[in-house]
Amino acid sequence: MAAFRLKTGHITRSQFHQCLTYFDFPLTHRETDSIQAKFADDQGINWVRFIEELIPAEKIEWMYPKLAEESRRANQRTLREETDIATSLDGVLNKIKTKVFRERMRLKDFMRDYDKLHTGRLKKTQFRRALDVAKISLREAEVAMLEDAYTSPHDFNYMEYVKFCEEIESIFTQNHLEKNPLVDPEQFRVIPEAAQNELSHDEQQLASSGLQRIAEKVRQRRMQLHPKFEDFDPVHFGFVSRSQFRRALTAMELNDLASENEFEAISKMFYTNVGGRNDVNYNAFIDAVYTLANFELRKP
């Protein structure tokens, strides 16, 4: 019994034999000797290994590896989504202007909260925080372009946020009009996201060829395109999945007018990121087809 008290995981041969006898296992002497030989080592009989083999414990599924793999896949999806970024400062500014214009917000109000002394400058960390509070979603590369353009010449750690806000809010009013009263302010126009998609020269050629053939058939038959797409978009959100886009074209007998490569180029031309997924902006597609068909937009 001393072996049990010491918790070495081993007992003597006589103790092992006593245990087998106590539980009245129907074993012959040869079978008992064979079991002892299997589990014996220099310290005696390894009763822990004997119990584990006699009564196998239910295998525990460790959740950490599974959760780590799910996290890795989620991060990969995020990285794929974040490849769709503006490639120039003008692109970043237009992205912010579009957000501000649609929501009629004053970005300067979010920045002022961090400028208690009214210096017109913010620390870069505060500038980023203000953008987050305003729900201006930018990728790291896009924020870096803003920092390069608006870093204070007096202190590298600060941003000239007033200058930045004046550029953004120029979509509503033009500064210093009192000095130039004859200037006609230019109205800001929201560029549809689909119109900003970058295609290679070959992709543009493919998309153009496919659109021309589709537009010609639409012109000849005076086709109304909206109803078929709206069958897949009952709330008229303006977007359908890639498969739904193809099915709508097939229902109108337009899909066969474009080769597979042309269809891929057309889809890419009108992709719009919706909730992290590239859907097709069918309103932009229809506008392009109607323009080529010389129809009044939305009224064929």
C-alpha positions as CSV (number, residue, x, y, z in Angstrom):
1,M,0.0,0.0,0.0
2,A,3.0,2.3,0.4
3,A,3.3,2.5,-3.3
4,F,-0.3,3.9,-3.5
5,R,0.5,6.4,-0.8
6,L,3.6,7.6,-2.6
7,K,1.7,7.9,-5.9
8,T,4.6,6.5,-8.0
9,G,2.2,4.8,-10.4
10,H,3.7,1.4,-9.5
11,I,2.9,-1.5,-7.2
12,T,4.7,-4.7,-6.4
13,R,3.8,-8.0,-8.1
14,S,2.1,-9.3,-5.0
15,Q,0.0,-6.2,-4.6
16,F,-1.0,-6.5,-8.3
17,H,-2.0,-10.1,-7.7
18,Q,-4.0,-9.2,-4.6
19,C,-5.9,-6.5,-6.6
20,L,-6.8,-9.0,-9.4
21,T,-7.9,-11.6,-6.8
22,Y,-10.0,-8.9,-5.0
23,F,-11.9,-8.1,-8.1
24,D,-12.3,-11.8,-8.9
25,F,-11.1,-11.6,-12.5
26,P,-11.5,-15.0,-14.1
27,L,-7.8,-15.3,-15.1
28,T,-5.5,-18.4,-15.2
29,H,-2.1,-18.2,-13.6
30,R,-0.5,-18.0,-17.1
31,E,-2.7,-15.1,-18.1
32,T,-1.9,-13.3,-14.8
33,D,1.8,-13.8,-15.4
34,S,1.5,-12.5,-19.0
35,I,-0.3,-9.4,-17.8
36,Q,2.3,-8.8,-15.2
37,A,5.1,-9.2,-17.7
38,K,3.4,-6.7,-20.1
39,F,3.1,-3.9,-17.4
40,A,6.3,-4.7,-15.4
41,D,9.4,-2.5,-15.4
42,D,12.2,-1.7,-13.0
43,Q,9.9,-0.1,-10.5
44,G,7.4,-2.9,-10.4
45,I,3.9,-3.1,-12.1
46,N,2.8,0.1,-13.8
47,W,-0.8,0.0,-12.6
48,V,-1.6,3.4,-14.2
49,R,-0.8,2.1,-17.7
50,F,-2.7,-1.1,-16.9
51,I,-5.9,0.9,-15.9
52,E,-5.6,3.1,-19.0
53,E,-5.5,0.1,-21.3
54,L,-8.2,-1.7,-19.4
55,I,-10.6,1.2,-19.3
56,P,-9.6,3.6,-22.1
57,A,-10.5,7.2,-21.2
58,E,-12.6,9.2,-23.6
59,K,-10.3,11.2,-25.8
60,I,-10.4,14.9,-25.0
61,E,-10.7,17.2,-28.0
62,W,-8.5,20.2,-27.3
63,M,-10.4,23.3,-28.6
64,Y,-7.4,25.6,-28.8
65,P,-6.0,24.2,-32.1
66,K,-9.5,24.4,-33.6
67,L,-10.1,28.0,-32.5
68,A,-6.6,28.9,-33.6
69,E,-7.3,27.6,-37.1
70,E,-10.6,29.4,-37.3
71,S,-8.9,32.6,-36.2
72,R,-6.2,32.1,-38.9
73,R,-8.8,31.6,-41.6
74,A,-10.7,34.7,-40.4
75,N,-7.5,36.7,-40.5
76,Q,-6.8,35.5,-44.1
77,R,-10.3,36.6,-45.2
78,T,-9.6,40.0,-43.6
79,L,-6.3,40.4,-45.4
80,R,-8.0,39.5,-48.7
81,E,-10.7,42.1,-48.1
82,E,-8.1,44.7,-47.2
83,T,-6.3,44.4,-50.6
84,D,-9.1,46.6,-52.1
85,I,-7.6,49.9,-51.1
86,A,-7.1,53.3,-52.7
87,T,-3.8,53.6,-54.5
88,S,-3.4,57.4,-54.4
89,L,-3.9,60.3,-52.1
90,D,-6.7,61.6,-54.3
91,G,-8.4,58.2,-54.1
92,V,-8.2,58.3,-50.3
93,L,-9.6,61.8,-50.1
94,N,-12.4,61.0,-52.5
95,K,-13.3,58.0,-50.4
96,I,-13.6,60.2,-47.3
97,K,-15.4,62.9,-49.2
98,T,-18.0,60.4,-50.5
99,K,-18.6,59.2,-46.9
100,V,-18.9,62.8,-45.6
101,F,-21.1,63.9,-48.4
102,R,-23.5,61.0,-48.1
103,E,-23.9,61.4,-44.3
104,R,-23.7,65.2,-44.2
105,M,-21.2,65.1,-41.4
106,R,-18.7,67.8,-40.3
107,L,-15.5,66.0,-39.9
108,K,-13.9,69.0,-38.2
109,D,-16.3,68.6,-35.2
110,F,-14.8,65.1,-34.5
111,M,-11.2,66.5,-34.7
112,R,-11.8,69.6,-32.5
113,D,-12.6,67.5,-29.4
114,Y,-9.0,66.5,-29.3
115,D,-7.6,70.0,-29.8
116,K,-8.3,71.7,-26.5
117,L,-5.9,74.5,-27.1
118,H,-7.2,75.2,-30.7
119,T,-3.8,74.9,-32.2
120,G,-5.1,73.4,-35.5
121,R,-2.9,70.3,-34.9
122,L,-3.4,66.9,-33.5
123,K,-1.1,64.0,-32.5
124,K,-1.2,61.3,-35.1
125,T,-2.7,58.9,-32.6
126,Q,-5.5,61.4,-31.9
127,F,-6.0,62.0,-35.6
128,R,-6.5,58.2,-36.1
129,R,-8.8,58.0,-33.1
130,A,-11.0,60.9,-34.5
131,L,-11.3,59.1,-37.8
132,D,-12.4,55.9,-36.0
133,V,-15.0,57.9,-34.0
134,A,-16.3,59.4,-37.2
135,K,-16.5,55.8,-38.6
136,I,-14.2,56.6,-41.5
137,S,-12.9,53.1,-42.3
138,L,-9.5,53.3,-43.9
139,R,-6.8,50.7,-44.4
140,E,-3.3,51.2,-42.9
141,A,-1.8,52.2,-46.2
142,E,-4.5,54.8,-46.8
143,V,-4.0,56.4,-43.4
144,A,-0.2,56.4,-44.1
145,M,-0.9,58.4,-47.3
146,L,-2.9,61.0,-45.3
147,E,-0.1,61.2,-42.7
148,D,2.5,61.8,-45.5
149,A,0.4,64.6,-46.9
150,Y,-0.8,66.4,-43.7
151,T,2.1,65.8,-41.2
152,S,2.9,69.1,-39.6
153,P,6.1,70.7,-40.9
154,H,6.8,71.9,-37.3
155,D,6.5,68.5,-35.5
156,F,6.6,65.1,-37.2
157,N,4.3,63.6,-34.5
158,Y,1.4,66.0,-35.3
159,M,-1.1,66.3,-38.1
160,E,-2.4,69.6,-39.7
161,Y,-6.0,68.5,-39.2
162,V,-7.6,71.9,-40.1
163,K,-5.9,71.9,-43.5
164,F,-7.2,68.3,-44.0
165,C,-10.7,69.1,-42.9
166,E,-10.9,72.2,-45.2
167,E,-10.0,69.9,-48.1
168,I,-12.7,67.4,-47.2
169,E,-15.4,69.9,-46.5
170,S,-14.7,71.8,-49.7
171,I,-17.4,69.5,-51.1
172,F,-19.9,71.7,-49.3
173,T,-18.4,75.1,-49.7
174,Q,-15.4,76.7,-51.2
175,N,-13.2,78.7,-48.8
176,H,-12.4,82.4,-49.3
177,L,-15.2,83.0,-51.7
178,E,-15.3,86.6,-50.4
179,K,-12.0,87.2,-52.1
180,N,-13.2,85.7,-55.4
181,P,-17.0,86.5,-55.6
182,L,-17.1,85.6,-59.4
183,V,-15.9,82.1,-58.9
184,D,-18.6,79.5,-59.7
185,P,-18.1,76.7,-57.0
186,E,-17.9,73.2,-58.5
187,Q,-20.5,70.8,-57.2
188,F,-19.0,67.6,-55.7
189,R,-20.2,64.4,-57.5
190,V,-20.1,61.0,-55.8
191,I,-18.2,58.6,-58.0
192,P,-19.9,55.2,-57.8
193,E,-17.5,52.6,-56.3
194,A,-17.9,50.4,-59.4
195,A,-16.6,53.2,-61.6
196,Q,-13.4,53.2,-59.6
197,N,-12.5,49.6,-60.3
198,E,-9.1,49.3,-61.9
199,L,-9.0,47.0,-64.9
200,S,-6.0,46.1,-67.0
201,H,-5.9,47.2,-70.7
202,D,-6.8,43.6,-71.8
203,E,-9.7,43.5,-69.3
204,Q,-11.0,46.8,-70.5
205,Q,-11.0,45.6,-74.0
206,L,-12.8,42.4,-73.1
207,A,-15.4,44.2,-71.0
208,S,-16.0,46.8,-73.8
209,S,-16.5,44.1,-76.4
210,G,-19.0,42.2,-74.3
211,L,-20.9,45.3,-73.3
212,Q,-21.1,46.5,-77.0
213,R,-22.8,43.2,-78.1
214,I,-25.2,43.2,-75.1
215,A,-26.0,46.9,-75.7
216,E,-26.8,46.2,-79.4
217,K,-29.3,43.5,-78.5
218,V,-30.9,45.7,-75.8
219,R,-31.2,48.5,-78.4
220,Q,-32.7,46.3,-81.0
221,R,-35.3,44.8,-78.7
222,R,-35.8,47.9,-76.5
223,M,-35.3,45.8,-73.5
224,Q,-35.9,46.8,-69.9
225,L,-33.2,45.3,-67.7
226,H,-34.2,46.3,-64.2
227,P,-37.0,43.8,-63.6
228,K,-34.9,40.7,-63.9
229,F,-32.2,42.0,-61.6
230,E,-34.8,43.2,-59.1
231,D,-36.1,39.6,-58.9
232,F,-32.9,38.9,-57.1
233,D,-32.9,42.2,-55.2
234,P,-36.5,42.6,-53.8
235,V,-35.4,45.5,-51.5
236,H,-33.8,47.3,-54.5
237,F,-30.5,47.6,-52.7
238,G,-28.8,47.8,-56.1
239,F,-26.4,44.8,-55.8
240,V,-26.6,41.1,-56.7
241,S,-24.1,38.3,-56.3
242,R,-22.0,37.2,-59.2
243,S,-24.1,34.1,-59.7
244,Q,-27.3,36.1,-59.6
245,F,-25.8,38.5,-62.1
246,R,-25.2,35.7,-64.5
247,R,-28.6,34.2,-63.9
248,A,-30.3,37.5,-64.6
249,L,-28.4,37.8,-67.9
250,T,-29.2,34.3,-68.8
251,A,-32.9,34.9,-68.2
252,M,-32.8,37.8,-70.6
253,E,-30.8,35.7,-73.2
254,L,-27.8,38.1,-72.9
255,N,-25.3,35.8,-71.2
256,D,-24.4,34.0,-74.4
257,L,-23.4,37.3,-76.1
258,A,-20.2,37.5,-73.9
259,S,-17.5,34.9,-73.7
260,E,-16.4,33.6,-70.3
261,N,-13.4,36.0,-70.2
262,E,-15.6,38.9,-71.2
263,F,-18.1,38.0,-68.5
264,E,-15.3,37.9,-65.9
265,A,-14.1,41.4,-67.1
266,I,-17.6,42.8,-67.0
267,S,-18.2,41.4,-63.5
268,K,-14.9,42.9,-62.3
269,M,-15.8,46.3,-63.8
270,F,-18.9,46.5,-61.7
271,Y,-17.8,44.8,-58.5
272,T,-18.7,46.7,-55.3
273,N,-17.6,45.7,-51.9
274,V,-20.7,44.9,-49.8
275,G,-20.1,43.6,-46.3
276,G,-16.7,42.3,-47.2
277,R,-18.0,40.5,-50.3
278,N,-17.7,41.6,-54.0
279,D,-21.2,41.9,-55.4
280,V,-22.1,43.4,-58.8
281,N,-23.6,46.9,-59.0
282,Y,-26.3,46.1,-61.5
283,N,-27.5,49.8,-61.7
284,A,-24.0,50.8,-62.8
285,F,-24.0,47.9,-65.3
286,I,-27.4,49.0,-66.7
287,D,-26.4,52.6,-67.0
288,A,-23.3,51.5,-69.0
289,V,-25.4,49.4,-71.3
290,Y,-28.1,52.1,-71.8
291,T,-25.4,54.6,-72.6
292,L,-24.0,52.4,-75.3
293,A,-27.5,51.7,-76.6
294,N,-28.2,55.5,-76.7
295,F,-31.1,55.1,-74.2
296,E,-32.1,57.7,-71.6
297,L,-30.7,56.3,-68.4
298,R,-33.2,54.2,-66.5
299,K,-35.8,54.9,-69.2
300,P,-35.2,52.7,-72.3
